[in-house]
Amino acid sequence: MTSTPASASAWHPGSWKGYPALQQPNWPDKAELEQVGKALSTLPPLVFAGEARSLKEQLAKVARGEAFLLQAGDCAESFDGFNAVAIREKLRVILQMAVVLTYSSGVPTVKVGRIAGQFAKPRSKPTETIDGTELPSFLGHMVNDLPFSSENRRPDPDRLIQAYNQSASTLNLLRAFTKGGFADLHRVQAWNQEFVASSPEGQRYADLAAEIDRALRFMEAAGVSSNHPEIHEADFYTSHEALILEYEEALTRQDSLTDEWYDCSAHMIWIGERTRQLDGAHVEFFRGVKNPIGCKVGPTATPDDVLGLCEALNPEREDGRLTLIIRMGADKVADNLPPLLEAVRDSEHSVVWACDPMHGNTFAADSGYKTRHLDDVTTEVSEFFAAHRAAGTWPGGIHIELTGEDVTECLGGEDEVAQDDLSKRYETMCDPRLNGRQSVDLAFRVSELLRG
């Protein structure tokens, strides 16, 4: 096991620079990067410390087995596809999934989007070669662009400012939608998109929405007011993989109420599987900010690795502080997860356990498209639940890559996407995402597991 970072007393927002920082761009102009960082540090925070504390309180309920986490959104947000309709449709699918999970399972669903900051992606190789030309890999729109040319692939610090601006606009829309009537439970039937309503999953959702409508009418007829904020509004939080550390440092601010440091780029941030080294820069940065944080945990993780992460990132064992996001693959989770559950349980560390059933189940179709099959996704979730039941722990949530668009990127579903369909609407910049039909289908399957 690698060494643990220095004591918390030595932490400051830039202390990560004294540690190995993996998956960082090779910025060609360091002076330009420093100038952009200074400009970002003067801009208003995207989220507020009090909001992050509210999310931590809700995640504390998940850690205690009193709620369920739904964390979902794009694999990588795009500068090119940014518009209000796309944001609304993505939110709509997440709200649909949350309604299915809450109504069917009887526990509250904590809603966290992979949105308003998910612009950077780790890659297996720093460069790629096409026809003998080697260029930097595409690292997400926060860093460079997808077309294969030296100009597009050059890391550009000004993109950090563009990511901030788009995140601010996205957050503005999300707050308007979730607090301005769009998320009202009286509208659950209206959330059914046309392409979902015409599918088997959509019909099942329509039946559930009708039940909710009847329940609300019964409450009103019985004299029980449905005028509660929980009926008309939704708490919705943002998250992203905090990969590019210059960006995260620039948006880290000291809370005026508590004097504690918060990364104000999102309510929740997470460390990826490739950057979770205990002696690395990401763990060093994360241990000092007071946001709720996550860490991806893959099939090679040992109990010592996971306990080391718990000690480094949540030494005070605070409920809601740390989410361990398991991403092992349908064929590995049954063997690899139980030792981790037992080690954390026996150590009495407080964590939220979430299942990312997407990243461990990616493969290349015969046509060459990178894809995932919904059956593999649901199998990993089922094995995740089974392992928790055996360990006596709470399967606290799911972490899903999805879109509100009617894409054909993942195989399967009741309204099946076949291999020949992949080319019809394959639109992702990076990893394949579930479409709306498949997302609602998955929500129903998870709700059945929650009912047990």
N, C-alpha and C positions, 0 to 999 in steps of 0.2 A: 504494500500500500504506500502511495506517495505521501510526502510530508504534509502536515496541516499548515495553513497560512498563519502568519504572525498574529499576535494577540489583537483583540478588537480595539484596544486603546491606540494602536498605531494606525488605525484606518482613517483615510480621508478620501474624497471623491476621485483623486488622481493616484491613489496608492497602487492601483492595479498595474501602473506602468513599470513597477519594479518586478513584475512576474511575467513568465512566458505567456504571450497572447496569441493563441491559435486562431486561424480562420479570419485574420484581419487583412484588408486590402493592402496592396503594395502602392500606397499613395505616392504618385510621382513628384508632387510638390508639397513638401512638409510645411512650408511657410503658408501656403494657401490653406491647408488643412487647419493650421493653428488659428488663422484669421476667421475661418468659418466657425470653429469651435467657440471663439470669443463672441462672435455675433449670436450664435445660438444661446449662449449663456445669459444674454441680456433679454431674450424674448420671454414672454409670459409662459408659465407652466401650462402644459397641455391638460393635466389633471391636478387635483389638489390632494394634499396629505389626508384631509378628513375623508375624502372619498375612498382612498386606499385603505384607511382604517375601517371604514364601513364594510368593504369587501372582506377584509381579514376577519371581521366579526361573523360574516356569513360563512366563510370557509371554516371557521372554528366549529360551526354547527356540523359541517360536513365531516370534519375530523372526528367529531363525537358520534357520528352515525345518525344525525338528526336532519340531514339534507343531502342533496345530490348535486354534483358539479357537472354542468354542460359547458364545455369550452370548445368553440367551433368557429370556423371561418376559412378564409382563403389560405392556400399554402404560401402564396406570396402576393401581396397587393401590387397593383400596377399603376404607374403614372398615366398610362394610355387609356385604360378602361375606367377612369374615374368619373362617376356621375351619380346623381341622386337616386335614380331608379335602381342601379346595381346595388347601392348600399341598402335601400329599402327592401329589395327582394332577398338579400342575404339575411337581413334582420328578420324578415317575415318567416323564413324557414327555421331560424333559430327559435323564434317564438312558438312556432308550431311544434317543434320538437319538445320544447320546455312544457307546453300544455299537455302533450301526450305523457311525458314523464311524470309530471306532477299529478295529473288527474288519475292516471292509472296506478301510480305507486303509493300515493298518499303522503309523500314527503316533498318539501319545497325544493325547487330547482334553482340553483345559483347560476346565473347566465353571464358568461364571460366570452367575449368575442376575440378571435384572432383578427384584429382589425384596428385601424388607426395607428399603424406603426409596424406592420408585418411586411417590411420592405427589403429585408436582407436575408440571404440564404447561405448556409454553409455548403461547401462542395467537397467532393471526394478528392479532387485534384485542383491545384491553383491555376492551372492552364489547360487549354484544350487545343488540339491540332486538327485542322481541316485542310486537306490537299497540300500538306507540307507546311502550312502556315500555323505558327503557334502564337496564341493570344491569351490574355487573362480569361479565366472562366467568368461566366455571368454570375454575379453575386447578389442580384436583386437590384431593383431600381434605385435604392438608396445609394448604390455604389457606381453602377455602370448600366449599359443597355444590352439588350439581347442580340440584335443583329451582329453578325460576325465580321467586324472590321476593327482596325486599330483605334479609330476615333471613338466608336461606340463602346469598346471594351476598356478604354482608359478610365481608371477610377477618378471620379470627379467630385471633389468635396462640396461643390455647390448643390449637388443632389441631396445632401443632408438637409439643407434649407428647404428644398422642395418637398422632402419627406415630412418635415415639420409642418409646412403649410397645408399639405394635403391631409395630414392627421388632424390638424385643427379644424378643417372644414368637415371632415368625416365626423368628428366628435360633436360638432355643432348640429349636424343632421341627426345623429343618433339620439342626442338629448331631446331634440324636437319631436322625433318619432315616439320615443318611449315615454315622454311626459306630456305629449300634446294630444293624446287620444288614439293614436295608431295602435298602441298596445293594450287598449281596453278589452277586457275579456268578453264584453258584449259583441266584439267584432271577430270572435274566433272563426266563425263561418266565413266571414269576408276575407280572412287570411288565405283561404284555399285558392291558390293560383289556378288558372285555367288548366295548365298542363298537369298539375297535381290532381285537380278535381276529376279529371278524365281517366285516372289510373286506379288500380286496385288499392294502392296505398291511400290515395285521395279519398276514395269512398269510405274507407275505414276511418279516416280522419273526420270526414263529414258526419259520420254517425256519432263519433265522440263529441264533436262540436255541438250537435243537436242535444246531447245529454247535458252538456254544460249550460246551454241556453235554458233547458228545462229547470236545471238546478237554480239558476239565477232568478228565473221567474217564480219558482217556489219560494225562494228566500223573500222576495218582494211581497208575494201574496200572503206569506206568514207574518209579515210585519218586520222582518229582519232586513235592515237597510243594506243595500249593496253599494253604498256610497263610500266605501273605504278606498284609500289610495291604491291598495294592493289590487283592487278590481280594475281600476281605470288607468293605472300606470305600471311600468315595469322598471325594476332596478337592472341596469345593464352596464357591464364593466368591460374595459378594454385590456388587451394583453398582446404581447409579441415576444419573440425570441430576441433578447437584448444582445445582439451579436456584435455590432459595431460600437466599440467601447468609447470612442471619442464622442459619439452622438449621445450615449447614455450619460456620460460624465457631464456634458454641457447642460443637460436637462435635470441634473440632480440638484435639489434645492434644500435648504435648511428650513424646517417648519417653524413658523413664528410662535406656535403654541407650545411645542414640546422640545424645540431645539434639535430634533432628530432629523436625519437626512432621508429624503425620499427621492426616488427616481420618478420625476414627474412627466416622463414620456408615456406612461401607461399606469393603470391601476395595479396590474400584475405583470411581471416579467419572468421569463424563464431562461435557463441555461440548456443548451443543446447537448445531445449525446457526445458530440465531437469536442466539446469544450468544458467538460465537467471535471477536469483534472484538479485534484485538491491543492496542488501547488501552482495552479494556473491563474491567469489574470481574471477570468470570469468569476471564479469562486471568490477571489479576493474582492472584486467589486461588489458582488451580490451580498456578501456577508455583512456589509456596512449599511446598506439601504434598508429601510424599515417596511417597504412594501411587502405584501404577500408575494412569495416567489415560488417558482417551480424549477424542477430539474428533470430532464429526460433521462431515463435509465434503460439501457439496452440489454441484449442477451449476454454480454460478456461481464456484466457487473457482478461483483462478489458481495457477500454480506459485509465484509470489511469496507469495501468501497462505499456502500450505501450508508453504513454507520458513520463513516468518516464524513460524508456529505451532511448527514444530520447534525453531527457535532459542529461542523464548520459553519453551517448555514442557519441552524436553529439551536444554539447551545442552551438557551433558556427553556427549550421545549414548549414553546408558545403555541397554543391551538390556533390553526389557521395561517400560520407563518409559512410553512413549507408544504408544497405539493410534489410528490414523486410521481412522475408521468411515465408509466411503463410502456415501452415500445419494443417488443421482443419478436413478434411473429407468431402466427397461429400454431406453428409446429414446435415452438420453443417455450411458450409461456407456462405450460403445465409443469415442465421440469425445472425451469429456471426461476420462476417467481416464488414458490413456497419457501425456499431458504431465506429469501429477502424479507418476506412477511414475518417469518418467525423471529429473525434477528432483530428487526425493528420493534416488533411486539414485546419481545423479552427485554429489550433495552428500555422500554417505556418512553421512547421518543414519540412525540405527537406529530403525525403527518396526515395529509390527505393523500389517499391512493387513487390515482386516475389511470385509465387505460387509453393509450393511443394505439388503436388497432390498425392504423393506416401505414406507418412507415416501415414496419417489419414485414409487410405483405405486398411489397411492390415487385413487379416482374415485367419483363418485356414480352408483349404479345407477339404472335407470329408475324404480324404486320410491322413490328418494330416499335409500336407505341408503348410507352411506359404506362402501366395500368395496375389496377388492384381489383380483386373480385370481392363483391359484397359478402359472399359466403365465408371467405377467409376473415374478413373484418368481423363478422358476427361470431365466428368460431373463436377468435382471440378474445372477444368480450366475454363469451360464455366461459372460456377457460379461466379468465381473470376472476369472474364471479365465483367459479367453483373453488379456486385456490383460496379465496377469502373465506368462503364458508368453512373450508377445512381448517383454516387457521384461526377462525373466530374473530376475524377483522372485518372492517366495513369497506366494500368496494365503492369508493366514494365518487367516482365520476368517469366521464369519457371525454376524450380530446380528439376532435374530428376535423378533417379538412373537407370543406363543402363550399358550394356556391349556390346562389339563388337562380343562376342561369340554367337553362335546359341543356346541359352539356352531355356529351357521351365520352367520358374519360375513365370511369370505373365500370367493370362488367357486373352483370347480375341484376338482382332486384325482381320484384313481382312483375313489373312491366320491363322485361329483361333487356339489358344492353348486351349485345353479342359482339364478338371480336370484329365482325364485318361492319359494325356500327361505329367503331371508335373514330374513324376518319370523318364522320358526318359533322360533329361539333366538338372537336378536340381543341380546346382554347387555352388551356393552362400554360403559364410561362415556365412552370417547373414540375410539380408533382400532380398526379391525377386526383380530382376531387369528386366527391359524391354530388349528384344533382339533387333537386328538391324531392323527387319521388323516392330516391334511394335513402335520403336523409330521414324522411318521415317513416319509411319502412324500418330503418335501424332503430328509431326512437321507440316504435312499438315493440320491437324485439327486446330492447333493453328494459322497457317497462315490465315485460313479462318476467324477466330475470329478477327485477327488483321486487316484484310480488312474491317471487320464490316458489 
